[in-house]
Amino acid sequence: MPKSRLHGLPIKSPELIQAILDEANKIIKHEHVLITETKHGFICADAGIDKSNIEGKGTISLLPENPDRDAEIIRKTLKMKTQKKVAVIISDSFGRAFRLGALGTAIGVSGINPIRDYRGKKDLFGYELQTTMVGQVDSLAAAAQLVMGESDEGIPIALIRGYKFDYNEKTTIKPILRKKENDLFRDDTGDKIKNILKSRRSYKLPFANINIDKEIIKECIEIARWAPSAHNGQFWRYIILERDKLRENLIENMNNKLQQDLRKDGKSKDFIKSKVEKTSRSFLQAPILILLCLDTSDLEKYPDLKRNQIEFLLGTQSISSSATYLLLAIEMQKLAACWYCAPLFAKDVVKNSLKLPEKYIPMAFFTVGYPLNTIKTPNRKKLNEIIYEIKK
Ligand SMILES: Cc1cc2nc3c(=O)[nH]c(=O)nc-3n(C[C@H](O)[C@H](O)[C@H](O)COP(=O)(O)O)c2cc1C
């Protein structure tokens, strides 16, 4: 059952939903109602679109484009016609979080500050007020709404007399809108995830000389557990290598293999020396080194080589998805990491040095530590370079 029907609310037409989307900067919540941030920055239901008190079936009313400007025009016109300094508040009725009942809420002002700031003033007992700010235009709008009504009263204007305030011709509604970064209730999970996905970098610089609690690494691997895998095989096996003799031996043995390979390739002594130094530095200085293996025992077995090769590929793809989860989990812990393919080139050396189970195939290293520097973002291909459009 649609949630709106469950809550006894009318189902919105697709046209109305489109109009709400057109008028909204952002959908803040989409449950049985659409809570939106309007283009002005107001948080309200349905982008402030109204269907009641409007003549004509299928006609809706939008919030004014610039309520501050409209309030200013009204204020100036009143001043011209009456020579009186009158402040103008344009309001709408908005629902509220935590409490039932709509309240008149200011959406545009002229001549009056939205906030009455009591900070620095003394209370009854002489204590200085530290944080008190009163949303005076909202209070006035709420009172006015009671006389203007919500249904068929037909009263569009209320005149408020006797309220003392500082007349100010240069005001806008903006100061009453809480800044996003100070808004504890705004759900910005989506933005946070997007930021983590985009800000993660392969960290190849020296790490801070700070040890990492192994439990934090285990928490990251716990996240990596949730990656998708072919027929849910979960072929990934993680080995956490801290700075110790075993790890030093492993890196030394891998370096010997690297030297042999490069010699066979005919590389110069200098080239080999610098390459070996670079890799061993990366691995030796990392506070934590994680080895990722593919456990082949859980791969499906086929009677023919071709399908077994495909299955192996599926296993490799699957552990890569877990590795990506791992990198993101590491990023969420404000740690830095880099994926290295070196174990692939020294599978047997790694296996023998660590006495790994027969069915394990070493696939990757991840250096992990606290970063000392920020990494420049490498270029990314444009979207149209990675989406291949089929010509029809
Ligand atoms: C499968 C794989 C293997 C990689 N192997 C190495 C490696 O051996 N050495 C290295 O410096 N970086 C390695 N990287 C890191 C990439 O070079 C890095 O992801 C790339 O530079 C993009 O940078 P970014 O992660 O900061 O966006 C590897 C990355 C992947 C996904």
PDBQT file of the ligand as one rigid body, heavy atoms in Angstrom, charges set to zero:
ROOT
HETATM    1  C1  LIG A 401      44.092  -3.514  -9.409  1.00  0.00    +0.000 C 
HETATM    2  C2  LIG A 401      44.934  -2.358  -9.010  1.00  0.00    +0.000 A 
HETATM    3  C3  LIG A 401      46.289  -2.497  -8.894  1.00  0.00    +0.000 A 
HETATM    4  C4  LIG A 401      47.106  -1.434  -8.537  1.00  0.00    +0.000 A 
HETATM    5  N1  LIG A 401      48.439  -1.610  -8.394  1.00  0.00    +0.000 NA
HETATM    6  C5  LIG A 401      49.224  -0.560  -8.069  1.00  0.00    +0.000 A 
HETATM    7  C6  LIG A 401      50.619  -0.748  -7.921  1.00  0.00    +0.000 A 
HETATM    8  O1  LIG A 401      51.144  -1.838  -8.023  1.00  0.00    +0.000 OA
HETATM    9  N2  LIG A 401      51.373   0.341  -7.640  1.00  0.00    +0.000 N 
HETATM   10  C7  LIG A 401      50.824   1.579  -7.480  1.00  0.00    +0.000 A 
HETATM   11  O2  LIG A 401      51.549   2.543  -7.243  1.00  0.00    +0.000 OA
HETATM   12  N3  LIG A 401      49.476   1.794  -7.585  1.00  0.00    +0.000 NA
HETATM   13  C8  LIG A 401      48.686   0.744  -7.863  1.00  0.00    +0.000 A 
HETATM   14  N4  LIG A 401      47.309   0.920  -7.955  1.00  0.00    +0.000 N 
HETATM   15  C9  LIG A 401      46.732   2.241  -7.660  1.00  0.00    +0.000 C 
HETATM   16  C10 LIG A 401      46.334   2.967  -8.952  1.00  0.00    +0.000 C 
HETATM   17  O3  LIG A 401      47.467   3.322  -9.653  1.00  0.00    +0.000 OA
HETATM   18  C11 LIG A 401      45.453   4.155  -8.548  1.00  0.00    +0.000 C 
HETATM   19  O4  LIG A 401      44.248   3.625  -8.227  1.00  0.00    +0.000 OA
HETATM   20  C12 LIG A 401      45.290   5.170  -9.619  1.00  0.00    +0.000 C 
HETATM   21  O5  LIG A 401      46.478   5.875  -9.676  1.00  0.00    +0.000 OA
HETATM   22  C13 LIG A 401      44.114   6.092  -9.364  1.00  0.00    +0.000 C 
HETATM   23  O6  LIG A 401      44.346   6.870  -8.228  1.00  0.00    +0.000 OA
HETATM   24  P1  LIG A 401      43.237   7.116  -7.112  1.00  0.00    +0.000 P 
HETATM   25  O7  LIG A 401      42.996   5.783  -6.460  1.00  0.00    +0.000 OA
HETATM   26  O8  LIG A 401      43.863   8.123  -6.172  1.00  0.00    +0.000 OA
HETATM   27  O9  LIG A 401      42.016   7.672  -7.759  1.00  0.00    +0.000 OA
HETATM   28  C14 LIG A 401      46.504  -0.159  -8.285  1.00  0.00    +0.000 A 
HETATM   29  C15 LIG A 401      45.111  -0.025  -8.373  1.00  0.00    +0.000 A 
HETATM   30  C16 LIG A 401      44.338  -1.107  -8.715  1.00  0.00    +0.000 A 
HETATM   31  C17 LIG A 401      42.831  -0.931  -8.770  1.00  0.00    +0.000 C 
ENDROOT
TORSDOF 0
